[in-house]
Amino acid sequence: KNKKILLAVLAIILLAAALVGPIMSNVERPTYQLTASNGAIEIREYDPRLVATVAVSGPRKDAIRSGFKILADYIFGNNTTASNISMTAPVEQSRGEKISMTAPVEQQTDGMAWRITFTMPSQYTIDTLPKPINQSIRIELIPAKTQAAITFSGMNSSDNLEKHELTLKNHIDKTDWFITGPAHYAFYNPPWTLPFLRRNE
């Protein structure tokens, strides 16, 4: 009897662990209008949005971890008004950002970096958003733009990202659309979310 109770408790804990990631990911996201779709692939017209972004060098997984910490520190109160800013989704990562000459020497490994980005809540404008104290963080207003996206689950391993990036590129090559910049990786869930419940783009 005790074993059955223990198994039931463990089952509840596992279910809670499975669901907490998607529940915690239910936050504000960038708004867009759907232009076209084909299965998991969509063409989206994104509205303008305000972002906080930081350039971090190093391997991709290390860079997103470091960049996330820097930006999380900013939204959790390390800003000019000591205000908490609501978390949004996704956390974005892209390659090809040149590191500023004012960056610390230890970051200038090859002159390039990963760019990590948080979208700011829509309630803010460029004038009302608290300013970061960390000078490596940039606040930018991203204009409206067209983006192609492919949605997939699983871990954010390089193999998983590269496989779906190639699928997306191959699809675009067969359309009238063309690519104008590097791929952006978007992650919508906390790291403890089970792989099959994760949303990546």
C-alpha positions in Angstrom: 0.0 0.0 0.0 2.8 2.4 0.9 4.5 1.6 -2.4 1.3 2.5 -4.3 1.1 5.8 -2.4 4.7 6.6 -3.1 4.3 5.8 -6.8 1.2 8.0 -6.9 3.1 10.9 -5.3 6.1 10.4 -7.7 3.6 10.4 -10.6 2.1 13.7 -9.5 5.6 15.3 -9.0 6.6 14.2 -12.5 3.4 15.5 -14.0 3.9 18.8 -12.3 7.5 19.0 -13.5 6.4 18.3 -17.0 3.7 21.0 -17.0 5.6 23.8 -15.1 7.7 24.6 -18.1 4.8 25.3 -20.5 2.9 27.1 -17.8 5.8 29.4 -16.9 6.2 30.1 -20.6 2.7 31.6 -20.9 4.1 35.2 -21.0 3.8 38.0 -23.5 5.2 37.3 -26.9 6.0 39.5 -30.0 2.9 40.2 -32.1 2.7 39.3 -35.7 0.3 38.7 -38.6 0.4 35.4 -40.5 1.1 35.8 -44.2 1.5 32.2 -45.3 2.0 28.8 -43.8 3.1 25.3 -44.7 3.0 22.8 -41.8 5.5 24.0 -39.2 6.8 26.8 -41.4 5.2 30.3 -41.4 5.8 33.6 -43.0 5.1 36.3 -40.4 4.7 40.1 -40.5 6.1 41.2 -37.1 5.0 44.5 -35.5 7.7 46.9 -34.3 9.1 46.0 -30.9 11.4 47.2 -28.2 14.3 44.9 -27.2 17.2 44.7 -24.8 20.2 43.0 -26.4 23.8 42.0 -25.5 26.7 40.7 -27.5 28.5 37.7 -26.0 31.4 35.7 -27.5 32.2 32.1 -27.1 30.5 28.8 -27.9 26.8 29.1 -28.6 25.5 27.4 -25.5 27.9 29.3 -23.2 27.0 32.6 -24.9 23.2 32.2 -24.5 23.7 31.2 -20.8 25.9 34.3 -20.2 23.7 36.6 -22.2 20.6 35.4 -20.4 22.1 36.1 -17.0 23.1 39.7 -18.1 19.7 40.5 -19.4 17.8 38.8 -16.5 19.9 40.9 -14.1 18.7 44.0 -16.0 15.0 43.1 -15.9 15.1 41.9 -12.3 16.1 45.4 -11.1 19.6 46.3 -12.1 18.4 49.4 -13.9 18.2 53.1 -13.3 14.8 52.9 -11.5 15.5 49.6 -9.7 12.3 48.3 -11.4 11.3 44.7 -12.2 10.4 44.3 -15.9 8.1 41.4 -16.7 9.7 38.4 -18.5 8.6 37.8 -22.1 9.2 35.0 -24.6 11.1 34.0 -26.6 14.8 34.4 -25.7 16.5 35.0 -29.1 20.0 34.2 -30.2 21.7 35.1 -33.5 25.2 35.0 -34.9 27.3 37.6 -36.6 27.2 40.6 -34.2 30.5 42.4 -34.2 31.9 43.1 -30.7 32.4 46.8 -30.0 36.0 47.9 -29.6 35.0 49.0 -26.1 34.3 45.4 -25.0 36.7 43.7 -22.6 39.7 42.2 -24.3 38.8 38.7 -23.1 35.6 38.9 -25.2 37.3 39.8 -28.4 38.2 36.2 -29.4 37.4 36.5 -33.1 35.8 39.9 -33.5 32.3 38.2 -33.6 29.7 37.4 -31.0 26.4 35.8 -30.4 23.6 38.4 -29.9 21.1 37.5 -27.1 17.8 39.4 -27.1 14.9 39.9 -24.8 11.7 41.5 -26.2 10.5 44.2 -23.8 6.8 44.2 -22.6 4.6 46.2 -25.0 3.6 48.6 -22.2 7.0 50.4 -22.5 8.3 52.9 -25.0 11.9 53.9 -25.7 11.3 56.8 -23.3 9.6 54.9 -20.4 11.7 51.7 -20.4 14.1 51.7 -17.4 17.7 52.2 -18.6 20.2 49.4 -17.9 23.1 50.1 -15.6 25.2 47.5 -17.4 26.6 49.4 -20.4 27.0 46.2 -22.5 23.2 46.1 -22.8 21.7 48.0 -25.8 18.0 49.1 -26.0 16.8 49.1 -29.6 13.5 49.7 -31.4 13.2 46.9 -34.0 11.0 48.1 -37.0 8.3 46.0 -38.5 9.7 43.2 -40.6 8.9 40.0 -42.4 10.3 36.8 -41.0 10.1 33.1 -41.9 9.9 30.7 -38.9 9.9 27.0 -38.4 8.5 25.7 -35.0 9.9 22.5 -33.5 10.3 20.7 -30.2 13.3 19.0 -28.5 16.5 20.3 -27.0 18.2 23.4 -28.3 21.2 21.3 -29.4 23.3 22.5 -32.4 22.2 19.5 -34.3 18.5 20.1 -33.7 18.9 23.8 -34.6 20.9 23.2 -37.8 18.5 20.5 -39.0 15.5 22.7 -38.8 17.4 25.8 -40.1 18.3 23.8 -43.2 14.7 22.7 -43.6 13.5 26.3 -43.4 16.2 27.5 -45.9 15.3 24.7 -48.4 11.7 25.7 -48.2 12.4 29.4 -48.7 14.6 28.6 -51.7 11.5 27.1 -53.4 9.5 30.3 -52.9 9.6 34.0 -54.1 11.0 35.0 -50.7 14.8 35.4 -50.1 16.9 35.5 -47.0 18.5 38.8 -46.0 20.3 38.0 -42.7 21.6 35.4 -40.3 19.2 32.9 -38.7 17.7 33.8 -35.3 17.1 31.0 -32.8 14.1 31.5 -30.5 13.6 29.6 -27.2 10.2 29.8 -25.4 10.6 27.6 -22.3 12.7 27.4 -19.1 15.6 25.0 -19.3 13.9 22.3 -17.1 11.0 21.9 -19.6 10.8 18.4 -20.9 12.2 18.2 -24.5 8.9 17.1 -26.1 7.0 20.0 -24.5 9.5 22.7 -25.6 8.9 25.2 -28.3 11.8 26.4 -30.4 11.9 28.3 -33.6 
